[in-house]
Amino acid sequence: MLYCLDNFPCYPCQLMGYNNMSETRQFHHIQYPRYGAMLRDDSRGVVVCYNCHVKIHTKYGERKFWEMMEVDPNIYAGQIYKHYKENIYEKKKPKRKHTRSSNRKKND
């Protein structure tokens, strides 16, 4: 999700009032709540700075980190994925070409 890294600040820092557009940012795939096997999906991720990413994975754990922030990261993840789909994905999506041959007979 390079688009998100280029266009969005660190989400936790933004909530705390910091503008971390100059810091190294990473895309964190949200891993909770888990329903069966963990599938990494770009629609379930947020932009975080290196320091926040380390806190999520080593200091607090994901559930505790987001509880301390008092937010549900899935809501924000959905918003940035929607923004991405509306502005980038749909524009790059190849249009389907008509593949039916005109000389092929139709079965009636």
C-alpha positions as CSV (number, residue, x, y, z in Angstrom):
1,M,0.0,0.0,0.0
2,L,2.6,2.5,-1.1
3,Y,-0.3,4.9,-1.9
4,C,-1.2,5.1,1.7
5,L,2.4,5.5,2.9
6,D,2.8,8.5,0.5
7,N,-0.5,10.1,1.5
8,F,-1.4,9.4,5.1
9,P,0.4,10.2,8.4
10,C,0.9,7.7,11.2
11,Y,-2.6,7.0,12.5
12,P,-1.8,6.8,16.3
13,C,0.4,9.9,16.1
14,Q,-2.3,11.7,14.3
15,L,-4.7,10.8,17.1
16,M,-2.3,12.3,19.6
17,G,-1.9,15.5,17.6
18,Y,1.4,14.8,16.0
19,N,2.0,15.3,12.3
20,N,4.4,12.5,11.4
21,M,4.6,12.9,7.6
22,S,8.4,13.2,7.8
23,E,9.0,10.0,9.9
24,T,9.5,6.6,8.3
25,R,6.0,5.1,8.0
26,Q,5.0,1.5,7.6
27,F,1.8,-0.2,6.6
28,H,0.5,-2.3,9.6
29,H,-1.9,-5.2,8.7
30,I,-4.5,-5.4,11.5
31,Q,-4.5,-8.9,12.9
32,Y,-7.4,-8.8,15.3
33,P,-10.1,-10.0,15.8
34,R,-9.0,-13.2,14.2
35,Y,-11.6,-15.4,12.6
36,G,-9.9,-18.7,11.6
37,A,-6.7,-18.5,9.6
38,M,-4.9,-15.1,9.4
39,L,-5.1,-13.7,5.9
40,R,-3.3,-10.4,5.3
41,D,-5.6,-8.1,3.5
42,D,-4.7,-4.6,2.4
43,S,-8.2,-3.5,3.2
44,R,-7.4,-4.1,6.9
45,G,-4.3,-2.0,7.5
46,V,-3.3,1.4,8.8
47,V,-0.2,3.6,8.4
48,V,2.0,3.7,11.4
49,C,5.4,5.2,12.1
50,Y,8.3,3.0,13.0
51,N,8.0,3.8,16.7
52,C,4.3,2.9,16.9
53,H,4.9,-0.2,14.9
54,V,7.5,-1.4,17.3
55,K,5.1,-0.7,20.2
56,I,2.3,-2.7,18.5
57,H,4.5,-5.8,17.9
58,T,6.9,-5.8,20.9
59,K,5.8,-3.6,23.8
60,Y,2.0,-3.9,24.1
61,G,0.6,-6.2,21.6
62,E,-2.0,-5.2,19.0
63,R,-5.2,-5.5,21.1
64,K,-3.7,-3.6,24.1
65,F,-2.2,-0.9,21.9
66,W,-5.5,0.0,20.2
67,E,-7.4,-0.3,23.5
68,M,-5.0,2.3,25.0
69,M,-5.6,4.5,22.0
70,E,-9.3,4.0,22.5
71,V,-10.0,3.5,18.8
72,D,-11.0,0.7,16.5
73,P,-8.4,0.7,13.8
74,N,-10.7,-1.3,11.4
75,I,-12.9,1.7,11.0
76,Y,-10.0,3.9,9.8
77,A,-8.6,1.1,7.7
78,G,-11.9,0.9,5.9
79,Q,-11.8,4.6,5.2
80,I,-8.3,4.7,3.8
81,Y,-9.0,1.6,1.7
82,K,-12.1,3.2,0.3
83,H,-10.1,6.4,-0.5
84,Y,-7.5,4.2,-2.3
85,K,-10.1,2.3,-4.3
86,E,-11.9,5.5,-5.3
87,N,-8.7,7.4,-6.3
88,I,-6.2,4.8,-7.5
89,Y,-7.5,1.3,-7.9
90,E,-10.5,2.0,-10.1
91,K,-8.4,4.2,-12.4
92,K,-5.7,1.5,-12.9
93,K,-8.1,-1.3,-13.3
94,P,-7.9,-2.7,-16.8
95,K,-11.1,-2.5,-18.8
96,R,-12.5,-5.8,-20.0
97,K,-12.2,-6.3,-23.7
98,H,-14.9,-7.9,-25.7
99,T,-13.6,-11.4,-26.2
100,R,-16.3,-13.0,-28.2
101,S,-15.3,-13.7,-31.8
102,S,-17.8,-12.3,-34.3
103,N,-17.3,-15.3,-36.6
104,R,-18.3,-17.8,-33.9
105,K,-21.8,-19.3,-34.4
106,K,-24.4,-19.0,-31.6
107,N,-26.2,-22.1,-30.4
108,D,-29.9,-21.5,-30.6
